[in-house]
Amino acid sequence: MRKTYIVENGSQQEKQVHLQICGEISDCEWRAAGQVITDSDAMAFIYLMDAGEDYHYIIFPQAIWPLLVKTLQSDLEPILTWGNGQTELVNFQDELNALIFNIEGNHNYGADFSTAVEEAFAEILNESRED
């Protein structure tokens, strides 16, 4: 059965962003799957965690997006933390970066989601144009 966990807060510790899941976490028999998808209706990015027979979803709501910008500006993949556990979210930067550039101007994701992504990640999108 697929489970979902919401990243509710985080912090930047030196150059690495740590993203925290709050609340009770059971069955942490998972590993980072290296894939980011979207839920445009919920205005969220989702990182997939491989739990063996299914995937668990780590949800990054819009309130967390400023930390995702910091993640993309860092040289290091973010760390997901919960209770006493943590794991590196492998391939997160590449996946998220590809998504935001695909979403820019693409209303197939929905106009509201596209606009929100363009505004939240403007610094990243503009840096690319300057290169």
C-alpha positions as CSV (number, residue, x, y, z in Angstrom):
1,M,0.0,0.0,0.0
2,R,1.4,3.4,-1.0
3,K,2.0,5.8,1.9
4,T,2.5,9.5,1.7
5,Y,4.6,11.7,3.9
6,I,4.6,15.5,3.8
7,V,7.8,17.5,4.3
8,E,6.7,20.2,6.7
9,N,10.0,22.0,7.4
10,G,13.7,22.0,6.8
11,S,16.9,23.9,7.1
12,Q,20.1,24.6,5.3
13,Q,23.1,23.3,7.2
14,E,26.2,24.7,5.6
15,K,25.7,23.9,1.9
16,Q,23.2,21.0,2.3
17,V,19.5,21.3,2.7
18,H,17.8,19.0,5.3
19,L,14.1,18.4,4.7
20,Q,12.1,17.0,7.6
21,I,9.0,14.8,7.7
22,C,7.1,15.3,11.0
23,G,4.9,12.9,12.7
24,E,4.9,9.1,13.1
25,I,6.8,7.2,10.5
26,S,6.4,3.5,10.4
27,D,7.9,0.9,8.1
28,C,11.0,2.8,6.9
29,E,12.1,-0.1,4.7
30,W,12.6,2.2,1.8
31,R,15.3,3.6,-0.4
32,A,15.5,6.7,-2.5
33,A,14.2,6.0,-6.0
34,G,15.8,9.0,-7.7
35,Q,12.6,10.2,-9.3
36,V,10.6,13.4,-8.9
37,I,7.0,13.8,-10.2
38,T,4.3,16.4,-9.8
39,D,0.8,16.7,-8.3
40,S,-0.3,19.9,-10.0
41,D,-3.8,19.7,-8.4
42,A,-2.2,19.7,-4.9
43,M,0.5,22.2,-6.1
44,A,3.3,19.9,-5.0
45,F,6.4,18.0,-6.1
46,I,6.7,14.4,-5.1
47,Y,9.9,12.3,-4.6
48,L,9.5,8.6,-4.9
49,M,10.8,6.2,-2.2
50,D,11.1,2.6,-3.3
51,A,9.5,0.4,-0.6
52,G,9.9,-2.9,-2.4
53,E,6.6,-3.8,-3.8
54,D,5.4,-0.2,-4.1
55,Y,6.4,3.4,-3.9
56,H,5.9,5.8,-1.0
57,Y,5.5,9.5,-1.8
58,I,7.4,12.3,-0.2
59,I,5.4,15.4,-0.8
60,F,6.9,18.8,-1.1
61,P,4.0,21.4,-0.8
62,Q,4.4,24.9,-2.1
63,A,5.4,26.3,1.3
64,I,8.6,24.2,1.1
65,W,9.6,25.4,-2.4
66,P,12.0,28.1,-1.1
67,L,14.1,25.3,0.3
68,L,13.9,23.5,-3.0
69,V,15.4,26.6,-4.6
70,K,18.3,26.5,-2.1
71,T,18.7,22.8,-2.9
72,L,19.1,23.6,-6.6
73,Q,21.6,26.3,-5.8
74,S,23.7,23.9,-3.8
75,D,26.2,21.3,-5.0
76,L,24.8,18.7,-2.7
77,E,21.7,16.5,-2.9
78,P,19.2,17.2,0.0
79,I,18.9,15.0,3.0
80,L,15.5,13.7,4.1
81,T,15.1,13.3,7.9
82,W,12.5,11.7,10.1
83,G,12.6,10.6,13.7
84,N,16.1,9.0,14.1
85,G,16.5,8.3,10.4
86,Q,17.8,10.1,7.3
87,T,18.7,9.4,3.7
88,E,20.1,11.3,0.8
89,L,17.5,12.0,-2.0
90,V,19.6,10.8,-4.9
91,N,19.1,12.4,-8.3
92,F,16.8,15.0,-6.7
93,Q,18.5,18.0,-8.2
94,D,18.6,16.7,-11.7
95,E,15.0,15.5,-11.6
96,L,13.7,18.7,-10.1
97,N,15.7,20.9,-12.4
98,A,14.4,19.1,-15.5
99,L,10.9,19.4,-14.2
100,I,10.9,23.1,-13.5
101,F,12.3,23.8,-17.0
102,N,9.7,21.5,-18.5
103,I,6.9,23.2,-16.5
104,E,8.0,26.8,-17.5
105,G,5.4,28.1,-19.9
106,N,3.8,24.6,-20.2
107,H,0.1,24.9,-19.2
108,N,-0.3,21.1,-19.6
109,Y,0.4,21.1,-15.8
110,G,-2.4,23.6,-15.3
111,A,-2.0,27.4,-15.5
112,D,-2.0,27.9,-11.7
113,F,0.7,25.3,-11.2
114,S,2.9,26.6,-14.0
115,T,2.6,30.1,-12.8
116,A,3.4,29.2,-9.2
117,V,6.5,27.2,-10.3
118,E,7.7,30.0,-12.6
119,E,7.4,32.5,-9.7
120,A,8.9,30.3,-7.0
121,F,11.8,29.1,-9.2
122,A,12.4,32.4,-11.1
123,E,15.9,32.7,-9.7
124,I,16.8,29.3,-11.1
125,L,15.1,29.9,-14.4
126,N,16.8,33.3,-14.8
127,E,20.3,31.9,-13.9
128,S,20.0,29.5,-16.7
129,R,19.2,32.3,-19.2
130,E,22.3,34.3,-18.1
131,D,24.7,31.4,-18.7
